[in-house]
Amino acid sequence: MPGRIEWDNEEKTILLTTYEGNMLLEEYYRVTDETFEALSHVPHTVHTIMLRQNVRSVPATMSKVLQYANKKTPPNLGINVIVGATTSTKMIVKIGRVIAPKLAKEVYFANSLEEARQIIQEKTAESTK
């Protein structure tokens, strides 16, 4: 399956999303719905890590997915870290900050899963000071 989600830790504070191959628009909608469904089952903030190293193509109409997700963004969505972001992914995030501000309010980029976890740890520690 080109897009799947799983908990990254036992505390269910980090949700790991893996994107692979040629992602179709419908798959982004499905992953968005599955992500927000998972967040609805926990009362605390959940951060996401999106693994995108193996994505070959992105639909031209990603703005529709961003707008859709922005309308459904739950209040307990925390930091989003993208691993393996291409130039086009970074451009989509810039657009997202404008058209999907709830969704893209706090997005960071990392080169590895370990770095993504470290970013979340550092940013959440900063916010508790």
MDTraj code that builds the backbone (N, CA, C; nanometers):
import mdtraj as md
import numpy as np

residues = "MET PRO GLY ARG ILE GLU TRP ASP ASN GLU GLU LYS THR ILE LEU LEU THR THR TYR GLU GLY ASN MET LEU LEU GLU GLU TYR TYR ARG VAL THR ASP GLU THR PHE GLU ALA LEU SER HIS VAL PRO HIS THR VAL HIS THR ILE MET LEU ARG GLN ASN VAL ARG SER VAL PRO ALA THR MET SER LYS VAL LEU GLN TYR ALA ASN LYS LYS THR PRO PRO ASN LEU GLY ILE ASN VAL ILE VAL GLY ALA THR THR SER THR LYS MET ILE VAL LYS ILE GLY ARG VAL ILE ALA PRO LYS LEU ALA LYS GLU VAL TYR PHE ALA ASN SER LEU GLU GLU ALA ARG GLN ILE ILE GLN GLU LYS THR ALA GLU SER THR LYS".split()
xyz = np.array([
    [0.0848, -0.1182, 0.0000],
    [0.0000, 0.0000, 0.0000],
    [0.0893, 0.1244, 0.0000],
    [0.0647, 0.2207, -0.0866],
    [0.1515, 0.3379, -0.1003],
    [0.1559, 0.4295, 0.0215],
    [0.0530, 0.4287, 0.1035],
    [0.0514, 0.5129, 0.2230],
    [-0.0054, 0.4352, 0.3401],
    [0.0700, 0.4341, 0.4523],
    [0.0211, 0.3626, 0.5705],
    [0.0624, 0.4376, 0.6965],
    [-0.0124, 0.4153, 0.8033],
    [0.0186, 0.4788, 0.9302],
    [0.0388, 0.3723, 1.0374],
    [0.1187, 0.4071, 1.1383],
    [0.1387, 0.3208, 1.2542],
    [0.1921, 0.4074, 1.3680],
    [0.1656, 0.3658, 1.4910],
    [0.2182, 0.4373, 1.6065],
    [0.3677, 0.4144, 1.6127],
    [0.4419, 0.5202, 1.6448],
    [0.5869, 0.5112, 1.6526],
    [0.6353, 0.4827, 1.7950],
    [0.5465, 0.4979, 1.8926],
    [0.5852, 0.4685, 2.0304],
    [0.4652, 0.4148, 2.1080],
    [0.4941, 0.3503, 2.2205],
    [0.3874, 0.2900, 2.3011],
    [0.2940, 0.3938, 2.3623],
    [0.3470, 0.5139, 2.3873],
    [0.2659, 0.6203, 2.4481],
    [0.1651, 0.6806, 2.3503],
    [0.1788, 0.6449, 2.2249],
    [0.0926, 0.6974, 2.1185],
    [0.0977, 0.8508, 2.1123],
    [0.2212, 0.9025, 2.1159],
    [0.2400, 1.0466, 2.1016],
    [0.3005, 1.0825, 1.9661],
    [0.3460, 0.9797, 1.8926],
    [0.4017, 1.0028, 1.7588],
    [0.3393, 0.9019, 1.6627],
    [0.2839, 0.9553, 1.5554],
    [0.2254, 0.8716, 1.4519],
    [0.3176, 0.8762, 1.3303],
    [0.3542, 0.7597, 1.2822],
    [0.4448, 0.7475, 1.1691],
    [0.3645, 0.7179, 1.0430],
    [0.3831, 0.8016, 0.9419],
    [0.3162, 0.7825, 0.8139],
    [0.4221, 0.7549, 0.7079],
    [0.4049, 0.6465, 0.6367],
    [0.4994, 0.6106, 0.5316],
    [0.4304, 0.6241, 0.3969],
    [0.4907, 0.7042, 0.3096],
    [0.4414, 0.7223, 0.1731],
    [0.5433, 0.6599, 0.0790],
    [0.4941, 0.5845, -0.0207],
    [0.5845, 0.5192, -0.1154],
    [0.5243, 0.5196, -0.2548],
    [0.6127, 0.5168, -0.3526],
    [0.5701, 0.4999, -0.4903],
    [0.4960, 0.6183, -0.5484],
    [0.4063, 0.5880, -0.6388],
    [0.3255, 0.6901, -0.7050],
    [0.1957, 0.7078, -0.6264],
    [0.1930, 0.8076, -0.5437],
    [0.0751, 0.8325, -0.4601],
    [-0.0334, 0.9017, -0.5421],
    [-0.1525, 0.8452, -0.5375],
    [-0.2680, 0.9050, -0.6035],
    [-0.3401, 0.9949, -0.5043],
    [-0.4166, 1.0881, -0.5568],
    [-0.4907, 1.1817, -0.4727],
    [-0.5785, 1.1081, -0.3712],
    [-0.6461, 1.0035, -0.4153],
    [-0.7355, 0.9275, -0.3276],
    [-0.6597, 0.8663, -0.2097],
    [-0.5348, 0.8274, -0.2336],
    [-0.4548, 0.7689, -0.1264],
    [-0.4186, 0.8736, -0.0217],
    [-0.3935, 0.9962, -0.0635],
    [-0.3678, 1.1034, 0.0325],
    [-0.4922, 1.1302, 0.1176],
    [-0.6084, 1.1293, 0.0558],
    [-0.7332, 1.1462, 0.1319],
    [-0.7501, 1.0325, 0.2334],
    [-0.7249, 0.9094, 0.1897],
    [-0.7395, 0.7947, 0.2790],
    [-0.6439, 0.8043, 0.3981],
    [-0.5188, 0.8361, 0.3719],
    [-0.4204, 0.8475, 0.4792],
    [-0.4566, 0.9624, 0.5736],
    [-0.5049, 1.0718, 0.5189],
    [-0.5493, 1.1839, 0.6018],
    [-0.6605, 1.1389, 0.6957],
    [-0.7608, 1.0709, 0.6412],
    [-0.8722, 1.0233, 0.7239],
    [-0.8244, 0.9241, 0.8303],
    [-0.7372, 0.8325, 0.7935],
    [-0.6861, 0.7344, 0.8899],
    [-0.6046, 0.8027, 0.9997],
    [-0.5258, 0.9023, 0.9627],
    [-0.4459, 0.9759, 1.0608],
    [-0.5353, 1.0465, 1.1612],
    [-0.6329, 1.1187, 1.1120],
    [-0.7194, 1.1947, 1.2018],
    [-0.8089, 1.1036, 1.2844],
    [-0.8442, 0.9881, 1.2309],
    [-0.9194, 0.8888, 1.3076],
    [-0.8342, 0.8388, 1.4240],
    [-0.7083, 0.8094, 1.3981],
    [-0.6184, 0.7639, 1.5054],
    [-0.6041, 0.8707, 1.6136],
    [-0.5934, 0.9963, 1.5740],
    [-0.5804, 1.1055, 1.6710],
    [-0.7064, 1.1220, 1.7548],
    [-0.8209, 1.0865, 1.6982],
    [-0.9469, 1.1030, 1.7721],
    [-0.9597, 1.0041, 1.8874],
    [-0.8752, 0.9025, 1.8907],
    [-0.8835, 0.8000, 1.9952],
    [-0.7923, 0.8262, 2.1144],
    [-0.7179, 0.9366, 2.1106],
    [-0.6308, 0.9703, 2.2232],
    [-0.6579, 1.1147, 2.2666],
    [-0.6477, 1.1425, 2.3974],
    [-0.6793, 1.2766, 2.4462],
    [-0.5624, 1.3748, 2.4406],
    [-0.4434, 1.3272, 2.4131],
    [-0.3242, 1.4110, 2.4196],
    [-0.2769, 1.4534, 2.2802],
    [-0.1780, 1.5414, 2.2789],
    [-0.1181, 1.5875, 2.1540],
    [-0.0435, 1.4736, 2.0864],
    [-0.0586, 1.4665, 1.9555],
    [0.0109, 1.3655, 1.8763],
    [0.0901, 1.4370, 1.7673],
    [0.2189, 1.4030, 1.7598],
    [0.3072, 1.4568, 1.6569],
    [0.3151, 1.3545, 1.5437],
    [0.3421, 1.4009, 1.4244],
    [0.3511, 1.3085, 1.3119],
    [0.4886, 1.3155, 1.2464],
    [0.5323, 1.2010, 1.2009],
    [0.6525, 1.1917, 1.1181],
    [0.6076, 1.1302, 0.9865],
    [0.6390, 1.1992, 0.8777],
    [0.6025, 1.1506, 0.7450],
    [0.7283, 1.1096, 0.6704],
    [0.7375, 0.9811, 0.6397],
    [0.8506, 0.9291, 0.5637],
    [0.8166, 0.9381, 0.4151],
    [0.8939, 1.0184, 0.3433],
    [0.8650, 1.0419, 0.2016],
    [0.9848, 1.0111, 0.1117],
    [1.0831, 0.9370, 0.1610],
    [1.2028, 0.9113, 0.0825],
    [1.1752, 0.8330, -0.0445],
    [1.0702, 0.7525, -0.0459],
    [1.0445, 0.6645, -0.1600],
    [0.9219, 0.7047, -0.2422],
    [0.8840, 0.8313, -0.2364],
    [0.7711, 0.8799, -0.3170],
    [0.8251, 0.9181, -0.4547],
    [0.7611, 0.8650, -0.5575],
    [0.8051, 0.8937, -0.6940],
    [0.7293, 1.0084, -0.7591],
    [0.6044, 1.0281, -0.7191],
    [0.5282, 1.1371, -0.7799],
    [0.4238, 1.1892, -0.6819],
    [0.3875, 1.3150, -0.7026],
    [0.2874, 1.3817, -0.6195],
    [0.1800, 1.4366, -0.7130],
    [0.0526, 1.4160, -0.6798],
    [-0.0538, 1.4691, -0.7664],
    [-0.0449, 1.6209, -0.7801],
    [-0.0784, 1.6695, -0.8963],
    [-0.0734, 1.8137, -0.9228],
    [-0.1751, 1.8919, -0.8398],
    [-0.2779, 1.8243, -0.7934],
    [-0.3855, 1.8924, -0.7196],
    [-0.3747, 1.8705, -0.5681],
    [-0.2528, 1.8696, -0.5149],
    [-0.2333, 1.8494, -0.3714],
    [-0.3007, 1.9581, -0.2878],
    [-0.3226, 2.0745, -0.3460],
    [-0.3880, 2.1817, -0.2713],
    [-0.5273, 2.1386, -0.2242],
    [-0.5942, 2.0538, -0.3002],
    [-0.7259, 2.0036, -0.2590],
    [-0.7143, 1.9196, -0.1328],
    [-0.6119, 1.8353, -0.1250],
    [-0.5909, 1.7522, -0.0063],
    [-0.5576, 1.8404, 0.1135],
    [-0.4749, 1.9416, 0.0918],
    [-0.4386, 2.0327, 0.2008],
    [-0.5619, 2.1034, 0.2564],
    [-0.6469, 2.1526, 0.1692],
    [-0.7690, 2.2203, 0.2136],
    [-0.8625, 2.1243, 0.2863],
    [-0.8761, 2.0049, 0.2344],
    [-0.9581, 1.9007, 0.2971],
    [-0.9059, 1.8704, 0.4375],
    [-0.7759, 1.8478, 0.4472],
    [-0.7158, 1.8135, 0.5764],
    [-0.7247, 1.9300, 0.6740],
    [-0.7100, 2.0511, 0.6241],
    [-0.7177, 2.1681, 0.7122],
    [-0.8548, 2.1788, 0.7798],
    [-0.9594, 2.1476, 0.7035],
    [-1.0955, 2.1528, 0.7590],
    [-1.1157, 2.0475, 0.8671],
    [-1.0440, 1.9346, 0.8558],
    [-1.0626, 1.8224, 0.9485],
    [-0.9546, 1.8144, 1.0566],
    [-0.8579, 1.9047, 1.0544],
    [-0.7454, 1.8958, 1.1480],
    [-0.7950, 1.8973, 1.2924],
    [-0.7640, 1.7919, 1.3678],
    [-0.8072, 1.7869, 1.5072],
    [-0.7210, 1.8779, 1.5950],
    [-0.7747, 1.9216, 1.7068],
    [-0.6996, 2.0136, 1.7934],
    [-0.5764, 1.9506, 1.8580],
    [-0.5688, 1.8188, 1.8605],
    [-0.4538, 1.7549, 1.9246],
    [-0.3402, 1.7198, 1.8275],
    [-0.3449, 1.7747, 1.7050],
    [-0.2334, 1.7556, 1.6125],
    [-0.1198, 1.8462, 1.6554],
    [-0.0024, 1.7872, 1.6739],
    [0.1142, 1.8636, 1.7162],
    [0.2066, 1.8957, 1.6004],
    [0.3325, 1.8707, 1.6221],
    [0.4383, 1.8983, 1.5253],
    [0.4335, 1.7956, 1.4125],
    [0.4622, 1.8409, 1.2913],
    [0.4746, 1.7524, 1.1751],
    [0.6190, 1.7582, 1.1273],
    [0.6836, 1.6425, 1.1135],
    [0.8203, 1.6375, 1.0617],
    [0.8197, 1.5507, 0.9363],
    [0.8750, 1.6051, 0.8298],
    [0.8799, 1.5339, 0.7022],
    [1.0230, 1.4874, 0.6775],
    [1.0391, 1.3585, 0.6560],
    [1.1694, 1.2983, 0.6270],
    [1.1764, 1.2715, 0.4769],
    [1.2814, 1.3213, 0.4151],
    [1.2997, 1.2962, 0.2721],
    [1.2209, 1.3904, 0.1835],
    [1.2029, 1.5139, 0.2273],
    [1.1258, 1.6102, 0.1478],
    [1.2038, 1.6557, 0.0254],
    [1.1384, 1.6479, -0.0872],
    [1.1966, 1.6995, -0.2109],
    [1.1669, 1.8494, -0.2194],
    [1.2228, 1.9124, -0.3197],
    [1.1950, 2.0536, -0.3420],
    [1.0456, 2.0763, -0.3630],
    [0.9797, 1.9872, -0.4363],
    [0.8354, 2.0045, -0.4598],
    [0.7564, 1.9851, -0.3301],
    [0.8000, 1.8941, -0.2436],
    [0.7322, 1.8765, -0.1146],
    [0.7466, 2.0030, -0.0304],
    [0.8644, 2.0614, -0.0296],
    [0.8861, 2.1851, 0.0469],
    [0.8000, 2.2988, -0.0082],
    [0.7810, 2.3003, -0.1398],
    [0.6944, 2.4012, -0.2015],
    [0.5486, 2.3793, -0.1601],
    [0.5066, 2.2541, -0.1557],
    [0.3702, 2.2219, -0.1120],
    [0.3489, 2.2669, 0.0317],
    [0.4496, 2.2500, 0.1173],
    [0.4390, 2.2946, 0.2569],
    [0.4235, 2.4464, 0.2622],
    [0.5004, 2.5190, 0.1791],
    [0.4874, 2.6654, 0.1751],
    [0.3451, 2.7057, 0.1356],
    [0.2908, 2.6389, 0.0366],
    [0.1524, 2.6660, -0.0050],
    [0.0576, 2.6301, 0.1090],
    [0.0852, 2.5179, 0.1735],
    [0.0014, 2.4730, 0.2853],
    [-0.0045, 2.5730, 0.3988],
    [0.1045, 2.6418, 0.4246],
    [0.1048, 2.7418, 0.5328],
    [0.0044, 2.8542, 0.5049],
    [-0.0249, 2.8746, 0.3777],
    [-0.1209, 2.9790, 0.3395],
    [-0.2629, 2.9235, 0.3322],
    [-0.2817, 2.8117, 0.2641],
    [-0.4176, 2.7618, 0.2418],
    [-0.4637, 2.6597, 0.3459],
    [-0.3702, 2.6114, 0.4274],
    [-0.4051, 2.5115, 0.5299],
    [-0.3292, 2.5427, 0.6598],
    [-0.3547, 2.6591, 0.7187],
    [-0.2744, 2.7025, 0.8343],
    [-0.2869, 2.6144, 0.9583],
    [-0.4006, 2.5539, 0.9823],
    [-0.4134, 2.4644, 1.0984],
    [-0.3298, 2.3391, 1.0788],
    [-0.3300, 2.2890, 0.9585],
    [-0.2562, 2.1673, 0.9254],
    [-0.1053, 2.1915, 0.9227],
    [-0.0637, 2.3006, 0.8621],
    [0.0782, 2.3264, 0.8378],
    [0.1377, 2.4295, 0.9325],
    [0.0796, 2.4421, 1.0509],
    [0.1270, 2.5464, 1.1428],
    [0.2688, 2.5209, 1.1930],
    [0.3064, 2.3960, 1.2104],
    [0.4387, 2.3649, 1.2624],
    [0.4944, 2.2428, 1.1888],
    [0.5687, 2.2709, 1.0811],
    [0.6255, 2.1650, 0.9982],
    [0.7767, 2.1824, 0.9945],
    [0.8465, 2.0717, 1.0142],
    [0.9926, 2.0706, 1.0105],
    [1.0375, 1.9637, 0.9118],
    [1.1642, 1.9720, 0.8724],
    [1.2195, 1.8763, 0.7781],
    [1.3384, 1.8053, 0.8415],
    [1.3515, 1.6765, 0.8124],
    [1.4608, 1.5965, 0.8658],
    [1.5162, 1.5069, 0.7553],
    [1.6369, 1.4601, 0.7773],
    [1.7006, 1.3710, 0.6810],
    [1.6867, 1.2240, 0.7168],
    [1.6424, 1.1956, 0.8406],
    [1.6289, 1.0570, 0.8842],
    [1.5192, 1.0470, 0.9897],
    [1.4746, 0.9262, 1.0139],
    [1.3747, 0.9018, 1.1172],
    [1.4290, 0.9419, 1.2538],
    [1.5542, 0.9110, 1.2813],
    [1.6148, 0.9465, 1.4092],
    [1.6180, 1.0973, 1.4285],
    [1.6526, 1.1708, 1.3234],
    [1.6553, 1.3170, 1.3309],
    [1.5144, 1.3719, 1.3530],
    [1.4154, 1.3116, 1.2904],
    [1.2763, 1.3550, 1.3084],
    [1.2337, 1.3386, 1.4543],
    [1.2668, 1.2249, 1.5131],
    [1.2342, 1.2019, 1.6546],
    [1.3051, 1.3040, 1.7434],
    [1.4277, 1.3350, 1.7101],
    [1.5046, 1.4323, 1.7877],
    [1.4411, 1.5713, 1.7781],
    [1.3972, 1.6104, 1.6603],
    [1.3308, 1.7403, 1.6424],
    [1.2070, 1.7481, 1.7304],
    [1.1263, 1.6434, 1.7288],
    [1.0052, 1.6422, 1.8120],
    [1.0425, 1.6537, 1.9594],
    [1.1420, 1.5793, 2.0013],
    [1.1842, 1.5837, 2.1418],
    [1.2314, 1.7244, 2.1796],
    [1.3129, 1.7860, 2.0939],
    [1.3650, 1.9198, 2.1229],
    [1.2546, 2.0254, 2.1236],
    [1.1672, 2.0194, 2.0255],
    [1.0607, 2.1210, 2.0154],
    [0.9595, 2.1079, 2.1282],
    [0.9274, 1.9856, 2.1679],
    [0.8318, 1.9687, 2.2779],
    [0.8960, 2.0075, 2.4113],
    [1.0265, 1.9855, 2.4252],
    [1.0969, 2.0286, 2.5465],
    [1.0988, 2.1807, 2.5559],
    [1.1183, 2.2482, 2.4431],
    [1.1173, 2.3948, 2.4398],
    [0.9822, 2.4500, 2.4827],
    [0.8756, 2.3854, 2.4397],
    [0.7416, 2.4369, 2.4694],
    [0.7009, 2.4134, 2.6157],
    [0.7716, 2.3269, 2.6869],
    [0.7370, 2.3020, 2.8273],
    [0.8219, 2.3856, 2.9229],
    [0.9127, 2.4665, 2.8685],
    [0.9979, 2.5517, 2.9535],
    [0.9211, 2.6705, 3.0048],
])
top = md.Topology()
chain = top.add_chain()
for i, resn in enumerate(residues, 1):
    res = top.add_residue(resn, chain, resSeq=i)
    for name in ("N", "CA", "C"):
        top.add_atom(name, md.element.get_by_symbol(name[0]), res)
traj = md.Trajectory(xyz[None], top)
